[in-house]
Amino acid sequence: MGRETIPLSLVSAGEQVRLVRVRAGKWMVNRLTTMGLTPGVEFTVLQDCGGPKMLSVRGSKVAIGHGIAHRILVEVI
């Protein structure tokens, strides 16, 4: 049985997640891919203080705004 998927916007700082899919247009999916955010990648939410979320993805820090974070579906691992 698979884990429940939730929007990245609901994930708190310190949690580790796996990207399941992105509900966005081709341009945004391509942009996120260049940032290392591809289906199956595991990453940690470093900071969530009301503004952009700071993520640790593949050894890099990435900032994601709330709007796009709501379109990124993840599962907590």
N, CA, C and O atoms as CSV, one atom per row, in Angstrom:
chain,resi,resn,atom,element,x,y,z
A,1,MET,N,N,0.837,-1.182,0.000
A,1,MET,CA,C,0.000,0.000,0.000
A,1,MET,C,C,0.879,1.241,0.000
A,1,MET,O,O,1.805,1.330,0.806
A,2,GLY,N,N,0.615,2.208,-0.887
A,2,GLY,CA,C,1.413,3.419,-0.988
A,2,GLY,C,C,1.097,4.406,0.120
A,2,GLY,O,O,0.052,4.335,0.766
A,3,ARG,N,N,2.005,5.306,0.318
A,3,ARG,CA,C,1.808,6.350,1.318
A,3,ARG,C,C,0.908,7.435,0.747
A,3,ARG,O,O,0.754,7.554,-0.468
A,4,GLU,N,N,0.324,8.214,1.626
A,4,GLU,CA,C,-0.524,9.325,1.215
A,4,GLU,C,C,0.324,10.445,0.625
A,4,GLU,O,O,1.377,10.782,1.166
A,5,THR,N,N,-0.130,11.019,-0.478
A,5,THR,CA,C,0.573,12.164,-1.050
A,5,THR,C,C,-0.096,13.441,-0.571
A,5,THR,O,O,-1.320,13.532,-0.476
A,6,ILE,N,N,0.747,14.429,-0.271
A,6,ILE,CA,C,0.265,15.724,0.190
A,6,ILE,C,C,1.034,16.817,-0.549
A,6,ILE,O,O,2.131,16.566,-1.048
A,7,PRO,N,N,0.479,18.016,-0.624
A,7,PRO,CA,C,1.218,19.118,-1.244
A,7,PRO,C,C,2.428,19.493,-0.382
A,7,PRO,O,O,2.358,19.458,0.847
A,8,LEU,N,N,3.512,19.845,-1.025
A,8,LEU,CA,C,4.713,20.273,-0.317
A,8,LEU,C,C,4.417,21.458,0.597
A,8,LEU,O,O,5.087,21.633,1.615
A,9,SER,N,N,3.438,22.260,0.253
A,9,SER,CA,C,3.084,23.432,1.064
A,9,SER,C,C,2.654,23.056,2.475
A,9,SER,O,O,2.689,23.904,3.367
A,10,LEU,N,N,2.248,21.805,2.704
A,10,LEU,CA,C,1.798,21.361,4.023
A,10,LEU,C,C,2.895,20.688,4.841
A,10,LEU,O,O,2.651,20.288,5.980
A,11,VAL,N,N,4.077,20.557,4.292
A,11,VAL,CA,C,5.180,19.878,4.971
A,11,VAL,C,C,5.946,20.862,5.848
A,11,VAL,O,O,6.239,21.982,5.429
A,12,SER,N,N,6.265,20.438,7.060
A,12,SER,CA,C,6.974,21.294,8.024
A,12,SER,C,C,8.482,21.159,7.892
A,12,SER,O,O,8.990,20.192,7.324
A,13,ALA,N,N,9.185,22.150,8.428
A,13,ALA,CA,C,10.645,22.127,8.448
A,13,ALA,C,C,11.126,20.892,9.203
A,13,ALA,O,O,10.554,20.503,10.221
A,14,GLY,N,N,12.195,20.284,8.678
A,14,GLY,CA,C,12.792,19.113,9.297
A,14,GLY,C,C,12.291,17.792,8.740
A,14,GLY,O,O,12.877,16.744,9.011
A,15,GLU,N,N,11.214,17.826,7.964
A,15,GLU,CA,C,10.675,16.584,7.410
A,15,GLU,C,C,11.369,16.216,6.106
A,15,GLU,O,O,11.724,17.078,5.301
A,16,GLN,N,N,11.554,14.902,5.920
A,16,GLN,CA,C,12.131,14.398,4.681
A,16,GLN,C,C,10.993,13.814,3.854
A,16,GLN,O,O,10.130,13.102,4.368
A,17,VAL,N,N,11.010,14.133,2.555
A,17,VAL,CA,C,9.926,13.719,1.665
A,17,VAL,C,C,10.480,13.175,0.352
A,17,VAL,O,O,11.660,13.333,0.039
A,18,ARG,N,N,9.596,12.532,-0.405
A,18,ARG,CA,C,9.917,12.044,-1.752
A,18,ARG,C,C,8.928,12.686,-2.714
A,18,ARG,O,O,7.721,12.665,-2.474
A,19,LEU,N,N,9.434,13.253,-3.796
A,19,LEU,CA,C,8.573,13.889,-4.788
A,19,LEU,C,C,7.828,12.817,-5.578
A,19,LEU,O,O,8.434,11.889,-6.113
A,20,VAL,N,N,6.521,12.955,-5.640
A,20,VAL,CA,C,5.686,11.999,-6.367
A,20,VAL,C,C,5.343,12.541,-7.751
A,20,VAL,O,O,5.538,11.858,-8.756
A,21,ARG,N,N,4.829,13.776,-7.802
A,21,ARG,CA,C,4.527,14.391,-9.097
A,21,ARG,C,C,4.299,15.870,-8.930
A,21,ARG,O,O,4.095,16.368,-7.822
A,22,VAL,N,N,4.336,16.569,-10.054
A,22,VAL,CA,C,4.126,18.020,-10.071
A,22,VAL,C,C,2.893,18.303,-10.910
A,22,VAL,O,O,2.799,17.868,-12.058
A,23,ARG,N,N,1.954,19.031,-10.337
A,23,ARG,CA,C,0.739,19.428,-11.054
A,23,ARG,C,C,0.940,20.848,-11.575
A,23,ARG,O,O,0.450,21.811,-10.986
A,24,ALA,N,N,1.655,20.965,-12.672
A,24,ALA,CA,C,1.951,22.277,-13.256
A,24,ALA,C,C,2.193,22.110,-14.747
A,24,ALA,O,O,2.259,20.995,-15.266
A,25,GLY,N,N,2.321,23.229,-15.413
A,25,GLY,CA,C,2.571,23.210,-16.846
A,25,GLY,C,C,3.989,22.763,-17.177
A,25,GLY,O,O,4.847,22.633,-16.304
A,26,LYS,N,N,4.202,22.533,-18.464
A,26,LYS,CA,C,5.483,22.018,-18.950
A,26,LYS,C,C,6.650,22.939,-18.572
A,26,LYS,O,O,7.715,22.457,-18.186
A,27,TRP,N,N,6.458,24.255,-18.679
A,27,TRP,CA,C,7.538,25.191,-18.359
A,27,TRP,C,C,7.970,25.047,-16.907
A,27,TRP,O,O,9.165,24.993,-16.618
A,28,MET,N,N,6.997,24.983,-15.984
A,28,MET,CA,C,7.334,24.878,-14.564
A,28,MET,C,C,7.950,23.523,-14.249
A,28,MET,O,O,8.887,23.448,-13.454
A,29,VAL,N,N,7.456,22.471,-14.842
A,29,VAL,CA,C,8.044,21.140,-14.631
A,29,VAL,C,C,9.498,21.145,-15.090
A,29,VAL,O,O,10.367,20.607,-14.403
A,30,ASN,N,N,9.771,21.753,-16.253
A,30,ASN,CA,C,11.151,21.839,-16.743
A,30,ASN,C,C,12.019,22.669,-15.805
A,30,ASN,O,O,13.171,22.314,-15.558
A,31,ARG,N,N,11.485,23.767,-15.282
A,31,ARG,CA,C,12.235,24.622,-14.356
A,31,ARG,C,C,12.588,23.858,-13.083
A,31,ARG,O,O,13.721,23.936,-12.608
A,32,LEU,N,N,11.626,23.122,-12.529
A,32,LEU,CA,C,11.877,22.340,-11.322
A,32,LEU,C,C,12.884,21.224,-11.589
A,32,LEU,O,O,13.690,20.889,-10.721
A,33,THR,N,N,12.836,20.651,-12.787
A,33,THR,CA,C,13.799,19.606,-13.158
A,33,THR,C,C,15.219,20.158,-13.136
A,33,THR,O,O,16.139,19.475,-12.686
A,34,THR,N,N,15.408,21.379,-13.615
A,34,THR,CA,C,16.752,21.969,-13.599
A,34,THR,C,C,17.233,22.233,-12.172
A,34,THR,O,O,18.434,22.364,-11.935
A,35,MET,N,N,16.294,22.312,-11.218
A,35,MET,CA,C,16.643,22.509,-9.811
A,35,MET,C,C,16.865,21.175,-9.093
A,35,MET,O,O,17.176,21.151,-7.902
A,36,GLY,N,N,16.705,20.065,-9.823
A,36,GLY,CA,C,16.903,18.750,-9.224
A,36,GLY,C,C,15.637,18.117,-8.685
A,36,GLY,O,O,15.684,17.024,-8.120
A,37,LEU,N,N,14.503,18.785,-8.852
A,37,LEU,CA,C,13.237,18.261,-8.348
A,37,LEU,C,C,12.558,17.420,-9.422
A,37,LEU,O,O,11.814,17.934,-10.256
A,38,THR,N,N,12.825,16.135,-9.386
A,38,THR,CA,C,12.272,15.175,-10.333
A,38,THR,C,C,11.537,14.082,-9.565
A,38,THR,O,O,11.851,13.847,-8.398
A,39,PRO,N,N,10.579,13.414,-10.177
A,39,PRO,CA,C,9.860,12.353,-9.477
A,39,PRO,C,C,10.822,11.310,-8.889
A,39,PRO,O,O,11.739,10.832,-9.556
A,40,GLY,N,N,10.576,10.981,-7.622
A,40,GLY,CA,C,11.386,9.973,-6.934
A,40,GLY,C,C,12.508,10.560,-6.091
A,40,GLY,O,O,13.046,9.867,-5.228
A,41,VAL,N,N,12.877,11.825,-6.317
A,41,VAL,CA,C,13.971,12.416,-5.549
A,41,VAL,C,C,13.527,12.629,-4.095
A,41,VAL,O,O,12.405,13.059,-3.829
A,42,GLU,N,N,14.425,12.323,-3.179
A,42,GLU,CA,C,14.170,12.550,-1.760
A,42,GLU,C,C,14.879,13.824,-1.343
A,42,GLU,O,O,16.015,14.072,-1.746
A,43,PHE,N,N,14.202,14.636,-0.531
A,43,PHE,CA,C,14.792,15.889,-0.069
A,43,PHE,C,C,14.221,16.269,1.288
A,43,PHE,O,O,13.236,15.697,1.754
A,44,THR,N,N,14.869,17.251,1.910
A,44,THR,CA,C,14.480,17.708,3.241
A,44,THR,C,C,14.028,19.153,3.185
A,44,THR,O,O,14.628,19.974,2.490
A,45,VAL,N,N,12.968,19.464,3.917
A,45,VAL,CA,C,12.526,20.849,4.071
A,45,VAL,C,C,13.367,21.454,5.185
A,45,VAL,O,O,13.270,21.038,6.340
A,46,LEU,N,N,14.188,22.433,4.840
A,46,LEU,CA,C,15.081,23.055,5.814
A,46,LEU,C,C,14.398,24.166,6.594
A,46,LEU,O,O,14.613,24.317,7.797
A,47,GLN,N,N,13.569,24.947,5.899
A,47,GLN,CA,C,12.970,26.114,6.522
A,47,GLN,C,C,11.569,26.326,5.982
A,47,GLN,O,O,11.321,26.200,4.782
A,48,ASP,N,N,10.654,26.651,6.893
A,48,ASP,CA,C,9.274,26.952,6.522
A,48,ASP,C,C,8.756,27.986,7.505
A,48,ASP,O,O,8.192,27.644,8.545
A,49,CYS,N,N,8.952,29.247,7.168
A,49,CYS,CA,C,8.556,30.303,8.114
A,49,CYS,C,C,7.606,31.308,7.470
A,49,CYS,O,O,7.720,32.511,7.705
A,50,GLY,N,N,6.678,30.821,6.665
A,50,GLY,CA,C,5.674,31.687,6.073
A,50,GLY,C,C,6.003,32.197,4.677
A,50,GLY,O,O,5.089,32.487,3.905
A,51,GLY,N,N,7.275,32.316,4.333
A,51,GLY,CA,C,7.683,32.741,2.992
A,51,GLY,C,C,8.017,31.519,2.160
A,51,GLY,O,O,7.409,30.461,2.326
A,52,PRO,N,N,8.983,31.664,1.264
A,52,PRO,CA,C,9.397,30.507,0.468
A,52,PRO,C,C,9.954,29.393,1.352
A,52,PRO,O,O,10.579,29.655,2.380
A,53,LYS,N,N,9.723,28.164,0.943
A,53,LYS,CA,C,10.295,27.017,1.651
A,53,LYS,C,C,11.721,26.826,1.162
A,53,LYS,O,O,11.988,26.901,-0.037
A,54,MET,N,N,12.628,26.581,2.083
A,54,MET,CA,C,14.012,26.285,1.731
A,54,MET,C,C,14.169,24.766,1.792
A,54,MET,O,O,13.860,24.141,2.806
A,55,LEU,N,N,14.654,24.181,0.692
A,55,LEU,CA,C,14.802,22.736,0.584
A,55,LEU,C,C,16.268,22.365,0.398
A,55,LEU,O,O,17.058,23.143,-0.137
A,56,SER,N,N,16.612,21.176,0.845
A,56,SER,CA,C,17.915,20.595,0.547
A,56,SER,C,C,17.666,19.469,-0.444
A,56,SER,O,O,17.110,18.427,-0.098
A,57,VAL,N,N,18.092,19.699,-1.695
A,57,VAL,CA,C,17.842,18.762,-2.783
A,57,VAL,C,C,19.161,18.401,-3.447
A,57,VAL,O,O,19.840,19.273,-3.989
A,58,ARG,N,N,19.528,17.137,-3.412
A,58,ARG,CA,C,20.747,16.660,-4.084
A,58,ARG,C,C,21.984,17.489,-3.713
A,58,ARG,O,O,22.820,17.784,-4.567
A,59,GLY,N,N,22.088,17.855,-2.444
A,59,GLY,CA,C,23.253,18.595,-1.977
A,59,GLY,C,C,23.202,20.092,-2.212
A,59,GLY,O,O,24.166,20.794,-1.906
A,60,SER,N,N,22.104,20.594,-2.748
A,60,SER,CA,C,21.950,22.035,-2.993
A,60,SER,C,C,20.762,22.569,-2.205
A,60,SER,O,O,19.845,21.825,-1.859
A,61,LYS,N,N,20.791,23.865,-1.928
A,61,LYS,CA,C,19.651,24.524,-1.294
A,61,LYS,C,C,18.816,25.184,-2.372
A,61,LYS,O,O,19.339,25.854,-3.263
A,62,VAL,N,N,17.499,24.984,-2.279
A,62,VAL,CA,C,16.565,25.497,-3.275
A,62,VAL,C,C,15.407,26.178,-2.551
A,62,VAL,O,O,14.884,25.635,-1.578
A,63,ALA,N,N,15.004,27.353,-3.012
A,63,ALA,CA,C,13.851,28.054,-2.454
A,63,ALA,C,C,12.650,27.869,-3.378
A,63,ALA,O,O,12.753,28.059,-4.589
A,64,ILE,N,N,11.520,27.498,-2.798
A,64,ILE,CA,C,10.289,27.271,-3.549
A,64,ILE,C,C,9.186,28.120,-2.931
A,64,ILE,O,O,8.933,28.035,-1.729
A,65,GLY,N,N,8.531,28.933,-3.746
A,65,GLY,CA,C,7.420,29.760,-3.268
A,65,GLY,C,C,6.212,28.906,-2.904
A,65,GLY,O,O,6.086,27.762,-3.341
A,66,HIS,N,N,5.327,29.485,-2.093
A,66,HIS,CA,C,4.156,28.754,-1.603
A,66,HIS,C,C,3.248,28.272,-2.731
A,66,HIS,O,O,2.721,27.162,-2.670
A,67,GLY,N,N,3.063,29.095,-3.755
A,67,GLY,CA,C,2.167,28.720,-4.857
A,67,GLY,C,C,2.610,27.459,-5.572
A,67,GLY,O,O,1.803,26.559,-5.807
A,68,ILE,N,N,3.892,27.385,-5.921
A,68,ILE,CA,C,4.375,26.178,-6.605
A,68,ILE,C,C,4.499,25.022,-5.628
A,68,ILE,O,O,4.313,23.868,-6.013
A,69,ALA,N,N,4.811,25.314,-4.360
A,69,ALA,CA,C,4.890,24.244,-3.353
A,69,ALA,C,C,3.549,23.532,-3.227
A,69,ALA,O,O,3.502,22.339,-2.929
A,70,HIS,N,N,2.463,24.259,-3.453
A,70,HIS,CA,C,1.134,23.640,-3.371
A,70,HIS,C,C,0.882,22.689,-4.551
A,70,HIS,O,O,0.025,21.810,-4.463
A,71,ARG,N,N,1.617,22.860,-5.640
A,71,ARG,CA,C,1.445,22.017,-6.832
A,71,ARG,C,C,2.393,20.814,-6.868
A,71,ARG,O,O,2.290,19.960,-7.749
A,72,ILE,N,N,3.320,20.758,-5.898
A,72,ILE,CA,C,4.276,19.647,-5.816
A,72,ILE,C,C,3.740,18.625,-4.822
A,72,ILE,O,O,3.615,18.918,-3.633
A,73,LEU,N,N,3.424,17.432,-5.303
A,73,LEU,CA,C,2.902,16.382,-4.427
A,73,LEU,C,C,4.042,15.494,-3.941
A,73,LEU,O,O,4.861,15.022,-4.729
A,74,VAL,N,N,4.078,15.275,-2.628
A,74,VAL,CA,C,5.149,14.499,-2.012
A,74,VAL,C,C,4.554,13.475,-1.057
A,74,VAL,O,O,3.376,13.538,-0.704
A,75,GLU,N,N,5.403,12.521,-0.644
A,75,GLU,CA,C,5.047,11.617,0.439
A,75,GLU,C,C,6.122,11.734,1.497
A,75,GLU,O,O,7.312,11.752,1.182
A,76,VAL,N,N,5.709,11.812,2.748
A,76,VAL,CA,C,6.653,11.905,3.859
A,76,VAL,C,C,7.289,10.549,4.056
A,76,VAL,O,O,6.598,9.531,4.069
A,77,ILE,N,N,8.636,10.527,4.214
A,77,ILE,CA,C,9.346,9.248,4.396
A,77,ILE,C,C,10.018,9.189,5.748
A,77,ILE,O,O,10.660,8.191,6.075
